[in-house]
Amino acid sequence: MAQQRRILLTGSGGQLGCQLQINCPDEFELLARSHSELDITDADSCRKTLQKVRPDWVINAAAYTDVERAETEPEQAMRINAQGARNLAQAALAIGARLLHISTDFVFDGRLRRPYRPADTPNPMSSYGRSKLAGELVIREAFGADALILRTSWLYGPTGRNFLTTIMCLLREQPVLRIVADQIGTPTSVLSLSGAIYAAIKADVRGIYHWSDAGETSWYDFACAIQHEAMQIGLLIQPRIIEPISTADFPSKAHRPEWSVLDKSSFTAVTSFDPRPWQQELPLVMEKLNLIQPVANFTR
Ligand SMILES: NC(=O)c1ccc[n+]([C@@H]2O[C@H](COP(=O)([O-])OP(=O)(O)OC[C@H]3O[C@@H](n4cnc5c(N)ncnc54)[C@H](OP(=O)(O)O)[C@@H]3O)[C@@H](O)[C@H]2O)c1
């Protein structure tokens, strides 16, 4: 049997990190490090961990992901998303390991109105987006043509804090939900993204790529689809009222792209890994939701 290739995973306690552990193919040996086990802002820890583990690949799923809070603590977002990425890159280069780094549609301004290609010019509109773009730049600077950056969008999964789990809580607690209807993008399941990540490593790809599920929608329509599916599988007994609102009606410090659909064709060309419609992925994630009680009628 061929020797397993070894992967070191950072940020293993996050929603993507958890799924990467569940989905890891047999041909890889995955060593997972949570935030408390490896803080990527600590250059010395990164260097020592990689020297000890000697992985063939590092997957960086660690990040500062609180888009709102990043507006009030941009230095902290930059420290984790850019300096942390630099620490990992330098530690990986020192032992000859490859690094797969995850980035975001928020590096774009959302004004293009056709699916963003990897070579399109970024123009982040938020502190979070700027810190993620800075992370991309340090990875490209360190690895040159060997850099591997996968941008994704609207990530959600059965665990952690994300749009799906937030909506499920709101459906439980509130009779009326007001959801933004004028921001368009593509929800992406951590199940499919983790598959794409392993496909990229297997194909040994290099460069910047985009991955999301297929199709496009608004947050409002996504919330309606979540409610519909929750009714179908018995997690919700009575539907709530979901009202569409505009971005202007939703108080927010961070500016988010209005339209940030990603063009995945170059990724599919090098990996043969095809995205499926987000509507098909949603039920697969929702059947894994760990809710003890169905969402009962709103009584308060
Ligand atoms: N969520 C989205 O909608 C979205 C969209 C596009 C792209 N992305 C990108 O996808 C990737 C995965 O995101 P996610 O949604 O899985 O995020 P997540 O659930 O917030 O997980 C991020 C993980 O990183 C850890 N972390 C934070 N600071 C760290 C540090 N200094 N050292 C080590 N670990 C640290 C966090 O630990 P603590 O919880 O202990 O801080 C958490 O476990 C990120 O690169 C993100 O930018 C996300």
The ligand as an ORCA input file, in Angstrom:
! r2SCAN-3c Opt
* xyz 0 1
  N     -17.868     31.634      6.905
  C     -18.022     32.087      5.671
  O     -19.118     32.479      5.242
  C     -16.847     32.126      4.745
  C     -17.044     32.580      3.426
  C     -15.947     32.600      2.567
  C     -14.702     32.182      3.006
  N     -14.539     31.770      4.291
  C     -13.203     31.342      4.714
  O     -13.262     29.944      4.962
  C     -12.292     29.593      5.961
  C     -12.948     28.754      7.037
  O     -13.942     29.559      7.660
  P     -14.992     28.978      8.720
  O     -16.323     29.481      8.325
  O     -14.751     27.523      8.933
  O     -14.527     29.790     10.003
  P     -14.801     29.507     11.536
  O     -15.890     28.515     11.720
  O     -14.889     30.847     12.172
  O     -13.443     28.788     11.970
  C     -12.237     29.488     12.041
  C     -11.378     28.760     13.033
  O     -10.120     29.448     13.119
  C      -9.760     29.492     14.486
  N      -8.814     30.568     14.743
  C      -9.045     31.890     14.907
  N      -7.891     32.516     15.175
  C      -6.920     31.581     15.164
  C      -5.525     31.614     15.377
  N      -4.885     32.754     15.686
  N      -4.819     30.456     15.297
  C      -5.455     29.290     15.016
  N      -6.767     29.189     14.831
  C      -7.487     30.336     14.892
  C     -11.063     29.700     15.212
  O     -10.900     29.359     16.571
  P     -11.710     30.203     17.718
  O     -13.158     29.971     17.435
  O     -11.205     29.605     18.973
  O     -11.287     31.635     17.527
  C     -11.965     28.737     14.458
  O     -11.874     27.437     14.989
  C     -11.706     30.917      6.444
  O     -10.500     31.168      5.765
  C     -12.723     31.950      6.020
  O     -12.155     33.227      5.836
  C     -15.580     31.700      5.163
*
